[in-house]
Amino acid sequence: MPTKDGRLEASERMRRPPRRFRFLPGDLVIIAMILIFCVVFWVGIFLQGKYSEKKERYVRITQDGNLVLEIKLSLIREPVDYLIYGKDGNIVVHLSSDEVYIKESPCEDQICVKTGVLKKVGDGAVCLPNRVVVQIIGGEEDAGEVDAVAK
């Protein structure tokens, strides 16, 4: 019960549930730091994507860990189908100046074909039965000084 001046008695104050959450000034600092970190992180990802688009793109095809073909995509003037002889059958890789994909494969589940078009640096497709890896790499530091190597 309140007293004459409107204050609660000590026993009444004890029965009130305590406040569960207090927002302190230090909490604002932590929240601001988290928000700044998130913004810097997303800007970095955006800029890295823009930078990798400017790099020269290469296609690298390996079989059993051996280099089969490595060529700069800008050197391919007309689309061409590249045939790779595998132990389980032949694989056909479609190469053009802006995209690469595995067109045909002898494997049952066709996962490498279903991977689809490879355009960006870092894209890749793998045919496990024939141990063939097709990937797009970027920059001269990844590709070395050789434009095309065929075995």
Chimera marker file (.cmm) of the C-alpha trace (Angstrom):
<marker_set name="trace">
<marker id="1" x="0.000" y="0.000" z="0.000" r="1" g="1" b="0" radius="0.5"/>
<marker id="2" x="1.215" y="3.463" z="-0.784" r="1" g="1" b="0" radius="0.5"/>
<marker id="3" x="1.869" y="5.843" z="2.047" r="1" g="1" b="0" radius="0.5"/>
<marker id="4" x="0.394" y="9.341" z="2.240" r="1" g="1" b="0" radius="0.5"/>
<marker id="5" x="3.092" y="10.827" z="0.026" r="1" g="1" b="0" radius="0.5"/>
<marker id="6" x="2.590" y="8.130" z="-2.695" r="1" g="1" b="0" radius="0.5"/>
<marker id="7" x="5.661" y="6.022" z="-1.988" r="1" g="1" b="0" radius="0.5"/>
<marker id="8" x="5.495" y="2.278" z="-1.665" r="1" g="1" b="0" radius="0.5"/>
<marker id="9" x="6.324" y="0.620" z="1.588" r="1" g="1" b="0" radius="0.5"/>
<marker id="10" x="9.466" y="-1.469" z="1.773" r="1" g="1" b="0" radius="0.5"/>
<marker id="11" x="7.533" y="-4.747" z="1.824" r="1" g="1" b="0" radius="0.5"/>
<marker id="12" x="5.639" y="-3.713" z="-1.343" r="1" g="1" b="0" radius="0.5"/>
<marker id="13" x="8.887" y="-2.937" z="-3.168" r="1" g="1" b="0" radius="0.5"/>
<marker id="14" x="10.201" y="-6.390" z="-2.307" r="1" g="1" b="0" radius="0.5"/>
<marker id="15" x="7.210" y="-8.120" z="-3.938" r="1" g="1" b="0" radius="0.5"/>
<marker id="16" x="7.719" y="-6.418" z="-7.304" r="1" g="1" b="0" radius="0.5"/>
<marker id="17" x="9.468" y="-8.554" z="-9.916" r="1" g="1" b="0" radius="0.5"/>
<marker id="18" x="12.940" y="-7.204" z="-10.678" r="1" g="1" b="0" radius="0.5"/>
<marker id="19" x="13.692" y="-5.733" z="-14.068" r="1" g="1" b="0" radius="0.5"/>
<marker id="20" x="15.215" y="-8.468" z="-16.176" r="1" g="1" b="0" radius="0.5"/>
<marker id="21" x="17.148" y="-6.374" z="-18.692" r="1" g="1" b="0" radius="0.5"/>
<marker id="22" x="19.036" y="-3.156" z="-18.316" r="1" g="1" b="0" radius="0.5"/>
<marker id="23" x="20.357" y="-1.416" z="-21.387" r="1" g="1" b="0" radius="0.5"/>
<marker id="24" x="23.721" y="0.103" z="-20.464" r="1" g="1" b="0" radius="0.5"/>
<marker id="25" x="25.900" y="2.510" z="-22.472" r="1" g="1" b="0" radius="0.5"/>
<marker id="26" x="28.491" y="-0.235" z="-22.990" r="1" g="1" b="0" radius="0.5"/>
<marker id="27" x="25.855" y="-2.262" z="-24.834" r="1" g="1" b="0" radius="0.5"/>
<marker id="28" x="25.569" y="0.506" z="-27.425" r="1" g="1" b="0" radius="0.5"/>
<marker id="29" x="29.324" y="0.354" z="-28.025" r="1" g="1" b="0" radius="0.5"/>
<marker id="30" x="29.216" y="-3.417" z="-28.566" r="1" g="1" b="0" radius="0.5"/>
<marker id="31" x="26.226" y="-3.182" z="-30.933" r="1" g="1" b="0" radius="0.5"/>
<marker id="32" x="27.903" y="-0.387" z="-32.901" r="1" g="1" b="0" radius="0.5"/>
<marker id="33" x="31.123" y="-2.422" z="-33.212" r="1" g="1" b="0" radius="0.5"/>
<marker id="34" x="29.196" y="-5.451" z="-34.475" r="1" g="1" b="0" radius="0.5"/>
<marker id="35" x="27.362" y="-3.325" z="-37.057" r="1" g="1" b="0" radius="0.5"/>
<marker id="36" x="30.608" y="-1.707" z="-38.244" r="1" g="1" b="0" radius="0.5"/>
<marker id="37" x="32.237" y="-5.138" z="-38.569" r="1" g="1" b="0" radius="0.5"/>
<marker id="38" x="29.294" y="-6.433" z="-40.643" r="1" g="1" b="0" radius="0.5"/>
<marker id="39" x="29.366" y="-3.429" z="-42.973" r="1" g="1" b="0" radius="0.5"/>
<marker id="40" x="33.144" y="-3.693" z="-43.495" r="1" g="1" b="0" radius="0.5"/>
<marker id="41" x="32.830" y="-7.456" z="-44.104" r="1" g="1" b="0" radius="0.5"/>
<marker id="42" x="30.109" y="-7.075" z="-46.770" r="1" g="1" b="0" radius="0.5"/>
<marker id="43" x="31.917" y="-4.192" z="-48.492" r="1" g="1" b="0" radius="0.5"/>
<marker id="44" x="35.056" y="-6.355" z="-48.623" r="1" g="1" b="0" radius="0.5"/>
<marker id="45" x="33.163" y="-9.232" z="-50.209" r="1" g="1" b="0" radius="0.5"/>
<marker id="46" x="31.623" y="-6.863" z="-52.762" r="1" g="1" b="0" radius="0.5"/>
<marker id="47" x="34.984" y="-5.323" z="-53.690" r="1" g="1" b="0" radius="0.5"/>
<marker id="48" x="36.666" y="-8.720" z="-53.928" r="1" g="1" b="0" radius="0.5"/>
<marker id="49" x="33.964" y="-9.846" z="-56.371" r="1" g="1" b="0" radius="0.5"/>
<marker id="50" x="34.461" y="-6.740" z="-58.490" r="1" g="1" b="0" radius="0.5"/>
<marker id="51" x="38.245" y="-7.230" z="-58.472" r="1" g="1" b="0" radius="0.5"/>
<marker id="52" x="38.048" y="-10.893" z="-59.540" r="1" g="1" b="0" radius="0.5"/>
<marker id="53" x="35.775" y="-9.963" z="-62.482" r="1" g="1" b="0" radius="0.5"/>
<marker id="54" x="38.604" y="-7.842" z="-63.912" r="1" g="1" b="0" radius="0.5"/>
<marker id="55" x="41.125" y="-10.695" z="-63.785" r="1" g="1" b="0" radius="0.5"/>
<marker id="56" x="41.881" y="-12.661" z="-66.909" r="1" g="1" b="0" radius="0.5"/>
<marker id="57" x="40.046" y="-16.014" z="-66.814" r="1" g="1" b="0" radius="0.5"/>
<marker id="58" x="41.593" y="-19.343" z="-67.743" r="1" g="1" b="0" radius="0.5"/>
<marker id="59" x="40.078" y="-22.803" z="-68.079" r="1" g="1" b="0" radius="0.5"/>
<marker id="60" x="42.133" y="-25.626" z="-66.566" r="1" g="1" b="0" radius="0.5"/>
<marker id="61" x="41.313" y="-29.255" z="-67.296" r="1" g="1" b="0" radius="0.5"/>
<marker id="62" x="43.138" y="-32.000" z="-65.415" r="1" g="1" b="0" radius="0.5"/>
<marker id="63" x="42.810" y="-35.774" z="-65.556" r="1" g="1" b="0" radius="0.5"/>
<marker id="64" x="44.278" y="-37.995" z="-62.836" r="1" g="1" b="0" radius="0.5"/>
<marker id="65" x="46.073" y="-34.884" z="-61.522" r="1" g="1" b="0" radius="0.5"/>
<marker id="66" x="47.846" y="-34.313" z="-64.866" r="1" g="1" b="0" radius="0.5"/>
<marker id="67" x="47.290" y="-31.117" z="-66.789" r="1" g="1" b="0" radius="0.5"/>
<marker id="68" x="45.361" y="-31.773" z="-70.015" r="1" g="1" b="0" radius="0.5"/>
<marker id="69" x="44.500" y="-28.239" z="-71.128" r="1" g="1" b="0" radius="0.5"/>
<marker id="70" x="45.007" y="-24.741" z="-69.818" r="1" g="1" b="0" radius="0.5"/>
<marker id="71" x="43.975" y="-21.819" z="-71.990" r="1" g="1" b="0" radius="0.5"/>
<marker id="72" x="42.967" y="-18.197" z="-71.609" r="1" g="1" b="0" radius="0.5"/>
<marker id="73" x="39.234" y="-17.899" z="-72.345" r="1" g="1" b="0" radius="0.5"/>
<marker id="74" x="39.736" y="-14.690" z="-74.321" r="1" g="1" b="0" radius="0.5"/>
<marker id="75" x="41.893" y="-16.627" z="-76.836" r="1" g="1" b="0" radius="0.5"/>
<marker id="76" x="38.962" y="-18.857" z="-77.832" r="1" g="1" b="0" radius="0.5"/>
<marker id="77" x="37.442" y="-17.146" z="-80.868" r="1" g="1" b="0" radius="0.5"/>
<marker id="78" x="34.749" y="-19.703" z="-81.784" r="1" g="1" b="0" radius="0.5"/>
<marker id="79" x="32.999" y="-22.211" z="-79.507" r="1" g="1" b="0" radius="0.5"/>
<marker id="80" x="34.660" y="-25.615" z="-79.661" r="1" g="1" b="0" radius="0.5"/>
<marker id="81" x="33.991" y="-29.046" z="-78.143" r="1" g="1" b="0" radius="0.5"/>
<marker id="82" x="37.101" y="-30.563" z="-76.548" r="1" g="1" b="0" radius="0.5"/>
<marker id="83" x="37.226" y="-34.369" z="-76.313" r="1" g="1" b="0" radius="0.5"/>
<marker id="84" x="38.896" y="-36.064" z="-73.345" r="1" g="1" b="0" radius="0.5"/>
<marker id="85" x="39.512" y="-39.805" z="-73.468" r="1" g="1" b="0" radius="0.5"/>
<marker id="86" x="38.733" y="-41.405" z="-70.106" r="1" g="1" b="0" radius="0.5"/>
<marker id="87" x="38.966" y="-44.980" z="-68.817" r="1" g="1" b="0" radius="0.5"/>
<marker id="88" x="35.149" y="-45.210" z="-68.567" r="1" g="1" b="0" radius="0.5"/>
<marker id="89" x="34.434" y="-43.371" z="-71.838" r="1" g="1" b="0" radius="0.5"/>
<marker id="90" x="34.889" y="-40.014" z="-73.493" r="1" g="1" b="0" radius="0.5"/>
<marker id="91" x="33.990" y="-36.626" z="-72.017" r="1" g="1" b="0" radius="0.5"/>
<marker id="92" x="33.069" y="-33.653" z="-74.179" r="1" g="1" b="0" radius="0.5"/>
<marker id="93" x="33.816" y="-30.196" z="-72.729" r="1" g="1" b="0" radius="0.5"/>
<marker id="94" x="32.317" y="-27.181" z="-74.471" r="1" g="1" b="0" radius="0.5"/>
<marker id="95" x="34.668" y="-24.180" z="-74.540" r="1" g="1" b="0" radius="0.5"/>
<marker id="96" x="33.796" y="-20.636" z="-75.588" r="1" g="1" b="0" radius="0.5"/>
<marker id="97" x="35.157" y="-17.178" z="-74.809" r="1" g="1" b="0" radius="0.5"/>
<marker id="98" x="32.699" y="-16.524" z="-71.987" r="1" g="1" b="0" radius="0.5"/>
<marker id="99" x="31.630" y="-19.956" z="-70.650" r="1" g="1" b="0" radius="0.5"/>
<marker id="100" x="32.678" y="-23.576" z="-70.209" r="1" g="1" b="0" radius="0.5"/>
<marker id="101" x="30.612" y="-26.655" z="-69.421" r="1" g="1" b="0" radius="0.5"/>
<marker id="102" x="30.743" y="-30.437" z="-69.629" r="1" g="1" b="0" radius="0.5"/>
<marker id="103" x="28.490" y="-31.345" z="-72.546" r="1" g="1" b="0" radius="0.5"/>
<marker id="104" x="28.646" y="-35.153" z="-72.441" r="1" g="1" b="0" radius="0.5"/>
<marker id="105" x="29.908" y="-37.739" z="-69.994" r="1" g="1" b="0" radius="0.5"/>
<marker id="106" x="29.631" y="-41.542" z="-69.831" r="1" g="1" b="0" radius="0.5"/>
<marker id="107" x="28.922" y="-41.677" z="-66.088" r="1" g="1" b="0" radius="0.5"/>
<marker id="108" x="25.513" y="-42.850" z="-64.863" r="1" g="1" b="0" radius="0.5"/>
<marker id="109" x="24.366" y="-39.982" z="-62.637" r="1" g="1" b="0" radius="0.5"/>
<marker id="110" x="25.631" y="-37.134" z="-64.896" r="1" g="1" b="0" radius="0.5"/>
<marker id="111" x="26.501" y="-34.861" z="-61.941" r="1" g="1" b="0" radius="0.5"/>
<marker id="112" x="29.290" y="-33.208" z="-63.918" r="1" g="1" b="0" radius="0.5"/>
<marker id="113" x="26.893" y="-32.381" z="-66.770" r="1" g="1" b="0" radius="0.5"/>
<marker id="114" x="24.220" y="-31.129" z="-64.346" r="1" g="1" b="0" radius="0.5"/>
<marker id="115" x="26.762" y="-28.756" z="-62.762" r="1" g="1" b="0" radius="0.5"/>
<marker id="116" x="25.956" y="-26.398" z="-65.606" r="1" g="1" b="0" radius="0.5"/>
<marker id="117" x="27.789" y="-23.426" z="-67.045" r="1" g="1" b="0" radius="0.5"/>
<marker id="118" x="31.099" y="-22.314" z="-65.529" r="1" g="1" b="0" radius="0.5"/>
<marker id="119" x="31.631" y="-18.552" z="-65.942" r="1" g="1" b="0" radius="0.5"/>
<marker id="120" x="33.187" y="-17.056" z="-62.818" r="1" g="1" b="0" radius="0.5"/>
<marker id="121" x="36.618" y="-17.557" z="-61.320" r="1" g="1" b="0" radius="0.5"/>
<marker id="122" x="36.361" y="-20.432" z="-58.867" r="1" g="1" b="0" radius="0.5"/>
<marker id="123" x="33.613" y="-22.341" z="-60.707" r="1" g="1" b="0" radius="0.5"/>
<marker id="124" x="34.334" y="-25.983" z="-61.381" r="1" g="1" b="0" radius="0.5"/>
<marker id="125" x="32.927" y="-29.357" z="-62.403" r="1" g="1" b="0" radius="0.5"/>
<marker id="126" x="34.271" y="-32.812" z="-61.601" r="1" g="1" b="0" radius="0.5"/>
<marker id="127" x="33.684" y="-36.177" z="-63.300" r="1" g="1" b="0" radius="0.5"/>
<marker id="128" x="34.705" y="-38.674" z="-60.639" r="1" g="1" b="0" radius="0.5"/>
<marker id="129" x="34.581" y="-41.924" z="-62.653" r="1" g="1" b="0" radius="0.5"/>
<marker id="130" x="37.029" y="-40.492" z="-65.208" r="1" g="1" b="0" radius="0.5"/>
<marker id="131" x="38.894" y="-38.331" z="-62.664" r="1" g="1" b="0" radius="0.5"/>
<marker id="132" x="38.502" y="-35.185" z="-64.762" r="1" g="1" b="0" radius="0.5"/>
<marker id="133" x="38.391" y="-31.706" z="-63.196" r="1" g="1" b="0" radius="0.5"/>
<marker id="134" x="37.295" y="-28.653" z="-65.204" r="1" g="1" b="0" radius="0.5"/>
<marker id="135" x="37.755" y="-25.304" z="-63.454" r="1" g="1" b="0" radius="0.5"/>
<marker id="136" x="37.865" y="-21.588" z="-64.137" r="1" g="1" b="0" radius="0.5"/>
<marker id="137" x="40.902" y="-19.902" z="-62.625" r="1" g="1" b="0" radius="0.5"/>
<marker id="138" x="41.905" y="-16.267" z="-62.689" r="1" g="1" b="0" radius="0.5"/>
<marker id="139" x="44.977" y="-14.155" z="-62.915" r="1" g="1" b="0" radius="0.5"/>
<marker id="140" x="48.441" y="-14.923" z="-64.098" r="1" g="1" b="0" radius="0.5"/>
<marker id="141" x="49.576" y="-16.073" z="-60.663" r="1" g="1" b="0" radius="0.5"/>
<marker id="142" x="47.245" y="-19.101" z="-60.920" r="1" g="1" b="0" radius="0.5"/>
<marker id="143" x="47.763" y="-19.973" z="-64.551" r="1" g="1" b="0" radius="0.5"/>
<marker id="144" x="51.501" y="-19.500" z="-64.921" r="1" g="1" b="0" radius="0.5"/>
<marker id="145" x="53.026" y="-18.323" z="-68.162" r="1" g="1" b="0" radius="0.5"/>
<marker id="146" x="51.594" y="-21.009" z="-70.439" r="1" g="1" b="0" radius="0.5"/>
<marker id="147" x="48.522" y="-20.110" z="-72.518" r="1" g="1" b="0" radius="0.5"/>
<marker id="148" x="47.709" y="-23.614" z="-73.757" r="1" g="1" b="0" radius="0.5"/>
<marker id="149" x="49.087" y="-27.051" z="-72.968" r="1" g="1" b="0" radius="0.5"/>
<marker id="150" x="47.672" y="-30.213" z="-74.482" r="1" g="1" b="0" radius="0.5"/>
<marker id="151" x="48.724" y="-33.809" z="-73.879" r="1" g="1" b="0" radius="0.5"/>
<link id1="1" id2="2" r="1" g="1" b="0" radius="0.2"/>
<link id1="2" id2="3" r="1" g="1" b="0" radius="0.2"/>
<link id1="3" id2="4" r="1" g="1" b="0" radius="0.2"/>
<link id1="4" id2="5" r="1" g="1" b="0" radius="0.2"/>
<link id1="5" id2="6" r="1" g="1" b="0" radius="0.2"/>
<link id1="6" id2="7" r="1" g="1" b="0" radius="0.2"/>
<link id1="7" id2="8" r="1" g="1" b="0" radius="0.2"/>
<link id1="8" id2="9" r="1" g="1" b="0" radius="0.2"/>
<link id1="9" id2="10" r="1" g="1" b="0" radius="0.2"/>
<link id1="10" id2="11" r="1" g="1" b="0" radius="0.2"/>
<link id1="11" id2="12" r="1" g="1" b="0" radius="0.2"/>
<link id1="12" id2="13" r="1" g="1" b="0" radius="0.2"/>
<link id1="13" id2="14" r="1" g="1" b="0" radius="0.2"/>
<link id1="14" id2="15" r="1" g="1" b="0" radius="0.2"/>
<link id1="15" id2="16" r="1" g="1" b="0" radius="0.2"/>
<link id1="16" id2="17" r="1" g="1" b="0" radius="0.2"/>
<link id1="17" id2="18" r="1" g="1" b="0" radius="0.2"/>
<link id1="18" id2="19" r="1" g="1" b="0" radius="0.2"/>
<link id1="19" id2="20" r="1" g="1" b="0" radius="0.2"/>
<link id1="20" id2="21" r="1" g="1" b="0" radius="0.2"/>
<link id1="21" id2="22" r="1" g="1" b="0" radius="0.2"/>
<link id1="22" id2="23" r="1" g="1" b="0" radius="0.2"/>
<link id1="23" id2="24" r="1" g="1" b="0" radius="0.2"/>
<link id1="24" id2="25" r="1" g="1" b="0" radius="0.2"/>
<link id1="25" id2="26" r="1" g="1" b="0" radius="0.2"/>
<link id1="26" id2="27" r="1" g="1" b="0" radius="0.2"/>
<link id1="27" id2="28" r="1" g="1" b="0" radius="0.2"/>
<link id1="28" id2="29" r="1" g="1" b="0" radius="0.2"/>
<link id1="29" id2="30" r="1" g="1" b="0" radius="0.2"/>
<link id1="30" id2="31" r="1" g="1" b="0" radius="0.2"/>
<link id1="31" id2="32" r="1" g="1" b="0" radius="0.2"/>
<link id1="32" id2="33" r="1" g="1" b="0" radius="0.2"/>
<link id1="33" id2="34" r="1" g="1" b="0" radius="0.2"/>
<link id1="34" id2="35" r="1" g="1" b="0" radius="0.2"/>
<link id1="35" id2="36" r="1" g="1" b="0" radius="0.2"/>
<link id1="36" id2="37" r="1" g="1" b="0" radius="0.2"/>
<link id1="37" id2="38" r="1" g="1" b="0" radius="0.2"/>
<link id1="38" id2="39" r="1" g="1" b="0" radius="0.2"/>
<link id1="39" id2="40" r="1" g="1" b="0" radius="0.2"/>
<link id1="40" id2="41" r="1" g="1" b="0" radius="0.2"/>
<link id1="41" id2="42" r="1" g="1" b="0" radius="0.2"/>
<link id1="42" id2="43" r="1" g="1" b="0" radius="0.2"/>
<link id1="43" id2="44" r="1" g="1" b="0" radius="0.2"/>
<link id1="44" id2="45" r="1" g="1" b="0" radius="0.2"/>
<link id1="45" id2="46" r="1" g="1" b="0" radius="0.2"/>
<link id1="46" id2="47" r="1" g="1" b="0" radius="0.2"/>
<link id1="47" id2="48" r="1" g="1" b="0" radius="0.2"/>
<link id1="48" id2="49" r="1" g="1" b="0" radius="0.2"/>
<link id1="49" id2="50" r="1" g="1" b="0" radius="0.2"/>
<link id1="50" id2="51" r="1" g="1" b="0" radius="0.2"/>
<link id1="51" id2="52" r="1" g="1" b="0" radius="0.2"/>
<link id1="52" id2="53" r="1" g="1" b="0" radius="0.2"/>
<link id1="53" id2="54" r="1" g="1" b="0" radius="0.2"/>
<link id1="54" id2="55" r="1" g="1" b="0" radius="0.2"/>
<link id1="55" id2="56" r="1" g="1" b="0" radius="0.2"/>
<link id1="56" id2="57" r="1" g="1" b="0" radius="0.2"/>
<link id1="57" id2="58" r="1" g="1" b="0" radius="0.2"/>
<link id1="58" id2="59" r="1" g="1" b="0" radius="0.2"/>
<link id1="59" id2="60" r="1" g="1" b="0" radius="0.2"/>
<link id1="60" id2="61" r="1" g="1" b="0" radius="0.2"/>
<link id1="61" id2="62" r="1" g="1" b="0" radius="0.2"/>
<link id1="62" id2="63" r="1" g="1" b="0" radius="0.2"/>
<link id1="63" id2="64" r="1" g="1" b="0" radius="0.2"/>
<link id1="64" id2="65" r="1" g="1" b="0" radius="0.2"/>
<link id1="65" id2="66" r="1" g="1" b="0" radius="0.2"/>
<link id1="66" id2="67" r="1" g="1" b="0" radius="0.2"/>
<link id1="67" id2="68" r="1" g="1" b="0" radius="0.2"/>
<link id1="68" id2="69" r="1" g="1" b="0" radius="0.2"/>
<link id1="69" id2="70" r="1" g="1" b="0" radius="0.2"/>
<link id1="70" id2="71" r="1" g="1" b="0" radius="0.2"/>
<link id1="71" id2="72" r="1" g="1" b="0" radius="0.2"/>
<link id1="72" id2="73" r="1" g="1" b="0" radius="0.2"/>
<link id1="73" id2="74" r="1" g="1" b="0" radius="0.2"/>
<link id1="74" id2="75" r="1" g="1" b="0" radius="0.2"/>
<link id1="75" id2="76" r="1" g="1" b="0" radius="0.2"/>
<link id1="76" id2="77" r="1" g="1" b="0" radius="0.2"/>
<link id1="77" id2="78" r="1" g="1" b="0" radius="0.2"/>
<link id1="78" id2="79" r="1" g="1" b="0" radius="0.2"/>
<link id1="79" id2="80" r="1" g="1" b="0" radius="0.2"/>
<link id1="80" id2="81" r="1" g="1" b="0" radius="0.2"/>
<link id1="81" id2="82" r="1" g="1" b="0" radius="0.2"/>
<link id1="82" id2="83" r="1" g="1" b="0" radius="0.2"/>
<link id1="83" id2="84" r="1" g="1" b="0" radius="0.2"/>
<link id1="84" id2="85" r="1" g="1" b="0" radius="0.2"/>
<link id1="85" id2="86" r="1" g="1" b="0" radius="0.2"/>
<link id1="86" id2="87" r="1" g="1" b="0" radius="0.2"/>
<link id1="87" id2="88" r="1" g="1" b="0" radius="0.2"/>
<link id1="88" id2="89" r="1" g="1" b="0" radius="0.2"/>
<link id1="89" id2="90" r="1" g="1" b="0" radius="0.2"/>
<link id1="90" id2="91" r="1" g="1" b="0" radius="0.2"/>
<link id1="91" id2="92" r="1" g="1" b="0" radius="0.2"/>
<link id1="92" id2="93" r="1" g="1" b="0" radius="0.2"/>
<link id1="93" id2="94" r="1" g="1" b="0" radius="0.2"/>
<link id1="94" id2="95" r="1" g="1" b="0" radius="0.2"/>
<link id1="95" id2="96" r="1" g="1" b="0" radius="0.2"/>
<link id1="96" id2="97" r="1" g="1" b="0" radius="0.2"/>
<link id1="97" id2="98" r="1" g="1" b="0" radius="0.2"/>
<link id1="98" id2="99" r="1" g="1" b="0" radius="0.2"/>
<link id1="99" id2="100" r="1" g="1" b="0" radius="0.2"/>
<link id1="100" id2="101" r="1" g="1" b="0" radius="0.2"/>
<link id1="101" id2="102" r="1" g="1" b="0" radius="0.2"/>
<link id1="102" id2="103" r="1" g="1" b="0" radius="0.2"/>
<link id1="103" id2="104" r="1" g="1" b="0" radius="0.2"/>
<link id1="104" id2="105" r="1" g="1" b="0" radius="0.2"/>
<link id1="105" id2="106" r="1" g="1" b="0" radius="0.2"/>
<link id1="106" id2="107" r="1" g="1" b="0" radius="0.2"/>
<link id1="107" id2="108" r="1" g="1" b="0" radius="0.2"/>
<link id1="108" id2="109" r="1" g="1" b="0" radius="0.2"/>
<link id1="109" id2="110" r="1" g="1" b="0" radius="0.2"/>
<link id1="110" id2="111" r="1" g="1" b="0" radius="0.2"/>
<link id1="111" id2="112" r="1" g="1" b="0" radius="0.2"/>
<link id1="112" id2="113" r="1" g="1" b="0" radius="0.2"/>
<link id1="113" id2="114" r="1" g="1" b="0" radius="0.2"/>
<link id1="114" id2="115" r="1" g="1" b="0" radius="0.2"/>
<link id1="115" id2="116" r="1" g="1" b="0" radius="0.2"/>
<link id1="116" id2="117" r="1" g="1" b="0" radius="0.2"/>
<link id1="117" id2="118" r="1" g="1" b="0" radius="0.2"/>
<link id1="118" id2="119" r="1" g="1" b="0" radius="0.2"/>
<link id1="119" id2="120" r="1" g="1" b="0" radius="0.2"/>
<link id1="120" id2="121" r="1" g="1" b="0" radius="0.2"/>
<link id1="121" id2="122" r="1" g="1" b="0" radius="0.2"/>
<link id1="122" id2="123" r="1" g="1" b="0" radius="0.2"/>
<link id1="123" id2="124" r="1" g="1" b="0" radius="0.2"/>
<link id1="124" id2="125" r="1" g="1" b="0" radius="0.2"/>
<link id1="125" id2="126" r="1" g="1" b="0" radius="0.2"/>
<link id1="126" id2="127" r="1" g="1" b="0" radius="0.2"/>
<link id1="127" id2="128" r="1" g="1" b="0" radius="0.2"/>
<link id1="128" id2="129" r="1" g="1" b="0" radius="0.2"/>
<link id1="129" id2="130" r="1" g="1" b="0" radius="0.2"/>
<link id1="130" id2="131" r="1" g="1" b="0" radius="0.2"/>
<link id1="131" id2="132" r="1" g="1" b="0" radius="0.2"/>
<link id1="132" id2="133" r="1" g="1" b="0" radius="0.2"/>
<link id1="133" id2="134" r="1" g="1" b="0" radius="0.2"/>
<link id1="134" id2="135" r="1" g="1" b="0" radius="0.2"/>
<link id1="135" id2="136" r="1" g="1" b="0" radius="0.2"/>
<link id1="136" id2="137" r="1" g="1" b="0" radius="0.2"/>
<link id1="137" id2="138" r="1" g="1" b="0" radius="0.2"/>
<link id1="138" id2="139" r="1" g="1" b="0" radius="0.2"/>
<link id1="139" id2="140" r="1" g="1" b="0" radius="0.2"/>
<link id1="140" id2="141" r="1" g="1" b="0" radius="0.2"/>
<link id1="141" id2="142" r="1" g="1" b="0" radius="0.2"/>
<link id1="142" id2="143" r="1" g="1" b="0" radius="0.2"/>
<link id1="143" id2="144" r="1" g="1" b="0" radius="0.2"/>
<link id1="144" id2="145" r="1" g="1" b="0" radius="0.2"/>
<link id1="145" id2="146" r="1" g="1" b="0" radius="0.2"/>
<link id1="146" id2="147" r="1" g="1" b="0" radius="0.2"/>
<link id1="147" id2="148" r="1" g="1" b="0" radius="0.2"/>
<link id1="148" id2="149" r="1" g="1" b="0" radius="0.2"/>
<link id1="149" id2="150" r="1" g="1" b="0" radius="0.2"/>
<link id1="150" id2="151" r="1" g="1" b="0" radius="0.2"/>
</marker_set>
